[in-house]
Amino acid sequence: MRKILLLLMLPMCALAQDDLLAEIDTDTSKVVVTSAFKSLKIINLESTKLAAQGDFYFIVAHRFGSIKSGFETFFGLDDANTQIKFLYGFTDWLTVHVARSGFQKSYEGAVKYRLIPQQENGFPFTIVGFNSLVVNAELDDSLLPDLKFENRLNYTTQLLMSRKFSDKLSLEVAPTFFHENFVANDLQDNSQFAIGMGGRYKISNRVALAMDYAAHLNRVSNSVAHNPLSVGVDIDTGGHVFQLHFTNSQAIHETGYLGNAYGDWGDGDIFFGFNLVRVF
């Protein structure tokens, strides 16, 4: 009788074992993919990297003047735009920053938040939201007598979507909406749209090549601005990340480089710059 019972229970045990193994396989297959990007920005475009909870960053971004001017401005070294930024990770999925830029004498506040992480054998992308508010302090009341405070405000909303294809290659695309309450060109819509894209290719343990670009989708035909294109190299020194690059945008914050990139790669009118990122 015992033998008969054991024979009847064997299929049930086998099924239970299969179910348990299936559960284990499911749990281990969805490992979160990390480190698609080493720095918080690819160059100008925000990356999907966020600060870890409790991490505090000090960031200096610098864009010299146009190298086209040659020795007259010592290849742009005399005409620089600098941004100072303080950034903090409130949680592993929420990062905030405040910044001050020389371009438009602007003040910026922004939040970046992870919506969905990339997973091995699971969701194929990391999706991060980014929102910023910029105050243009350069507008002059005496030249614009009807100027109100809200005219100084600029807004940006981005959906950052990246995929780490391998330990070497990561790519990102960023549908973007930005709004400038004041535009110098009367024909330009205040509400503007762009598609940002960028990537990073690691060539050694501490060095990577980087590039980003943004296609402005509703820029007026008589605008003197161009689509921002930046190329450069990331150097990881252990304590900080040092990014060296060339770009056609001297502006650094989002509405600045997306709508006001006045350099022209075809004409040699480009700017040398760097981002220095230090975490504490």
C-alpha positions as CSV (number, residue, x, y, z in Angstrom):
1,M,0.0,0.0,0.0
2,R,2.8,2.4,0.9
3,K,4.5,1.7,-2.5
4,I,1.3,2.5,-4.3
5,L,0.9,5.8,-2.4
6,L,4.5,6.8,-3.2
7,L,4.0,6.1,-6.9
8,L,0.8,8.2,-6.9
9,M,2.6,11.1,-5.2
10,L,5.7,11.2,-7.5
11,P,4.0,13.2,-10.3
12,M,2.7,15.8,-7.8
13,C,6.2,16.2,-6.3
14,A,7.7,16.6,-9.8
15,L,5.1,19.3,-10.7
16,A,5.8,21.1,-7.5
17,Q,9.5,21.0,-8.1
18,D,9.0,22.4,-11.7
19,D,6.8,25.2,-10.3
20,L,9.5,26.2,-7.7
21,L,12.2,26.2,-10.3
22,A,10.1,28.3,-12.6
23,E,9.7,30.9,-9.8
24,I,13.4,30.9,-9.1
25,D,14.2,31.4,-12.8
26,T,11.7,34.3,-13.0
27,D,13.1,36.1,-10.0
28,T,16.8,35.9,-11.0
29,S,16.2,36.9,-14.7
30,K,15.1,40.4,-13.9
31,V,18.3,41.9,-12.6
32,V,18.4,45.7,-12.9
33,V,21.0,47.0,-15.4
34,T,23.2,49.8,-14.0
35,S,25.9,52.2,-15.1
36,A,24.6,52.9,-18.6
37,F,26.3,56.3,-18.2
38,K,29.1,57.3,-15.8
39,S,28.1,60.9,-15.6
40,L,24.9,62.8,-14.9
41,K,25.1,64.4,-18.4
42,I,26.2,62.8,-21.6
43,I,27.6,66.3,-22.6
44,N,24.8,68.8,-22.7
45,L,22.0,66.3,-22.7
46,E,20.9,64.8,-19.3
47,S,21.7,61.1,-19.0
48,T,19.6,58.5,-17.3
49,K,22.1,58.4,-14.4
50,L,20.8,59.6,-11.0
51,A,22.7,60.3,-7.8
52,A,22.6,57.6,-5.2
53,Q,20.6,58.4,-2.0
54,G,22.5,60.8,0.2
55,D,25.2,61.6,-2.4
56,F,26.0,65.3,-2.9
57,Y,27.6,66.5,-6.1
58,F,29.4,69.7,-6.9
59,I,29.6,70.3,-10.7
60,V,31.4,73.0,-12.7
61,A,30.6,73.3,-16.4
62,H,32.6,75.7,-18.6
63,R,32.2,76.7,-22.2
64,F,34.9,79.0,-23.6
65,G,34.3,81.3,-26.5
66,S,34.4,80.4,-30.2
67,I,37.7,78.9,-31.3
68,K,37.0,80.6,-34.7
69,S,38.1,84.0,-33.2
70,G,41.7,82.7,-33.0
71,F,44.4,84.6,-31.1
72,E,42.1,87.7,-30.8
73,T,40.4,86.0,-27.9
74,F,43.1,83.3,-27.5
75,F,40.8,80.7,-29.2
76,G,37.9,81.6,-26.9
77,L,39.6,81.5,-23.6
78,D,38.8,85.2,-23.0
79,D,35.0,84.7,-23.5
80,A,33.7,82.0,-21.2
81,N,30.4,80.9,-19.9
82,T,30.4,79.1,-16.5
83,Q,27.7,77.1,-14.7
84,I,28.0,76.2,-11.0
85,K,25.7,73.4,-9.9
86,F,24.8,71.7,-6.6
87,L,23.0,68.3,-6.9
88,Y,21.7,65.9,-4.2
89,G,20.2,62.4,-4.3
90,F,17.1,62.4,-2.0
91,T,16.5,58.8,-2.9
92,D,18.0,56.3,-5.4
93,W,15.2,57.3,-7.8
94,L,15.0,61.1,-7.2
95,T,17.7,63.7,-7.8
96,V,17.4,67.5,-7.5
97,H,19.7,70.3,-8.4
98,V,20.1,74.0,-8.4
99,A,22.5,76.0,-10.6
100,R,23.7,79.4,-11.7
101,S,24.9,80.1,-15.3
102,G,26.6,83.0,-16.9
103,F,24.4,82.6,-20.0
104,Q,21.4,84.9,-19.5
105,K,22.6,85.3,-15.9
106,S,20.2,82.4,-15.2
107,Y,19.2,80.5,-12.1
108,E,17.9,76.9,-12.5
109,G,16.1,74.3,-10.4
110,A,15.5,70.8,-11.6
111,V,14.3,67.3,-10.7
112,K,15.2,64.0,-12.3
113,Y,13.4,60.8,-11.4
114,R,13.6,57.2,-12.5
115,L,10.3,55.7,-13.8
116,I,11.4,52.3,-15.0
117,P,14.9,50.6,-14.9
118,Q,16.4,48.4,-17.6
119,Q,16.3,44.8,-16.6
120,E,18.3,41.8,-17.9
121,N,15.8,39.5,-19.8
122,G,13.1,42.0,-18.8
123,F,12.2,45.6,-19.7
124,P,14.8,46.7,-22.3
125,F,15.2,50.4,-21.4
126,T,15.7,52.8,-18.5
127,I,13.1,55.5,-18.5
128,V,13.8,58.7,-16.5
129,G,11.8,62.0,-16.3
130,F,13.4,65.4,-16.1
131,N,11.9,68.8,-15.4
132,S,13.6,72.1,-15.0
133,L,12.7,75.7,-14.4
134,V,15.1,78.5,-15.4
135,V,14.9,82.2,-14.5
136,N,16.5,84.5,-17.0
137,A,17.9,87.4,-14.9
138,E,19.6,89.1,-17.9
139,L,16.4,90.7,-19.3
140,D,16.6,94.5,-18.6
141,D,13.6,96.3,-17.2
142,S,14.7,99.6,-18.7
143,L,14.8,98.1,-22.3
144,L,11.6,96.1,-21.7
145,P,9.3,98.4,-19.7
146,D,6.4,95.9,-19.8
147,L,8.6,93.1,-18.5
148,K,7.0,90.9,-15.8
149,F,8.6,88.2,-13.6
150,E,6.9,85.4,-15.5
151,N,8.5,86.7,-18.7
152,R,11.8,85.6,-17.3
153,L,10.7,82.0,-16.8
154,N,11.7,79.0,-19.1
155,Y,10.5,75.4,-18.6
156,T,11.8,72.1,-19.9
157,T,10.2,68.6,-19.7
158,Q,12.1,65.6,-21.0
159,L,11.6,61.8,-21.2
160,L,15.0,60.2,-21.1
161,M,15.1,56.7,-22.5
162,S,18.4,54.8,-22.6
163,R,19.6,51.2,-23.2
164,K,23.0,49.7,-22.2
165,F,23.7,47.4,-25.0
166,S,27.0,46.1,-23.6
167,D,29.7,47.1,-21.1
168,K,31.0,49.4,-23.7
169,L,28.0,50.9,-25.5
170,S,25.0,52.9,-24.2
171,L,22.6,55.0,-26.2
172,E,19.8,57.4,-25.3
173,V,16.9,59.2,-26.9
174,A,15.0,62.1,-25.3
175,P,11.7,63.5,-26.6
176,T,11.6,67.1,-25.3
177,F,9.2,70.0,-24.7
178,F,10.5,73.4,-23.7
179,H,8.9,76.7,-23.3
180,E,10.5,80.2,-23.3
181,N,8.2,82.9,-22.0
182,F,10.4,85.4,-23.8
183,V,11.9,84.8,-27.2
184,A,14.0,87.4,-29.1
185,N,12.6,86.3,-32.5
186,D,8.9,87.4,-32.7
187,L,8.1,84.6,-35.2
188,Q,9.4,81.8,-32.9
189,D,6.7,79.9,-31.0
190,N,7.3,80.1,-27.2
191,S,6.5,76.4,-27.0
192,Q,9.1,74.3,-28.7
193,F,9.8,70.7,-29.4
194,A,13.0,68.7,-29.8
195,I,14.3,65.2,-30.0
196,G,17.6,64.7,-28.2
197,M,19.9,61.7,-28.7
198,G,23.3,60.7,-27.5
199,G,25.6,57.9,-26.6
200,R,28.7,56.7,-24.8
201,Y,31.3,54.2,-26.0
202,K,33.9,53.0,-23.4
203,I,37.4,52.5,-24.8
204,S,39.1,51.7,-21.6
205,N,38.3,51.3,-17.9
206,R,38.6,55.0,-17.3
207,V,38.0,56.6,-20.7
208,A,34.9,56.8,-22.9
209,L,33.9,58.7,-26.0
210,A,30.6,60.7,-25.9
211,M,28.3,62.5,-28.3
212,D,24.9,64.2,-28.1
213,Y,22.6,66.0,-30.5
214,A,19.2,67.6,-30.5
215,A,16.9,68.2,-33.5
216,H,14.7,71.2,-33.0
217,L,11.3,70.4,-34.5
218,N,9.6,73.8,-34.9
219,R,12.4,76.4,-35.2
220,V,11.5,79.3,-37.5
221,S,13.3,79.4,-40.8
222,N,14.9,82.8,-40.2
223,S,16.5,81.8,-36.9
224,V,20.2,82.1,-36.5
225,A,20.4,79.3,-34.0
226,H,21.4,75.7,-34.9
227,N,20.7,72.2,-33.7
228,P,23.2,71.6,-30.8
229,L,25.9,68.9,-31.5
230,S,28.6,68.0,-29.0
231,V,31.4,65.5,-29.1
232,G,33.9,64.7,-26.4
233,V,35.6,62.3,-24.0
234,D,34.9,61.2,-20.4
235,I,37.8,60.6,-18.1
236,D,37.1,58.8,-14.8
237,T,39.8,59.7,-12.2
238,G,38.2,57.8,-9.4
239,G,37.2,60.8,-7.3
240,H,35.5,62.6,-10.1
241,V,34.5,62.5,-13.8
242,F,36.2,65.0,-16.1
243,Q,34.4,65.6,-19.4
244,L,36.2,67.4,-22.2
245,H,34.3,68.3,-25.4
246,F,33.6,70.5,-28.4
247,T,30.1,71.9,-28.9
248,N,28.3,74.6,-31.0
249,S,26.3,75.7,-27.9
250,Q,27.9,78.0,-25.4
251,A,24.7,77.8,-23.3
252,I,24.6,74.9,-20.8
253,H,21.1,74.7,-19.3
254,E,18.3,73.0,-21.2
255,T,16.4,75.9,-22.8
256,G,19.8,77.6,-23.5
257,Y,21.4,74.9,-25.5
258,L,18.2,73.6,-27.1
259,G,17.0,76.9,-28.4
260,N,20.1,79.1,-28.4
261,A,23.0,77.2,-30.0
262,Y,24.5,79.9,-32.1
263,G,27.7,78.2,-33.1
264,D,28.0,76.5,-36.6
265,W,30.1,73.4,-37.0
266,G,30.2,73.9,-40.8
267,D,31.8,77.3,-40.3
268,G,34.3,76.3,-37.5
269,D,32.3,78.4,-35.0
270,I,32.5,75.9,-32.1
271,F,33.3,76.1,-28.4
272,F,35.7,74.1,-26.3
273,G,34.4,73.2,-22.8
274,F,34.5,70.8,-19.9
275,N,32.2,69.4,-17.2
276,L,33.9,68.6,-13.9
277,V,31.8,66.4,-11.6
278,R,32.8,65.8,-8.0
279,V,30.7,63.6,-5.6
280,F,30.9,63.7,-1.8
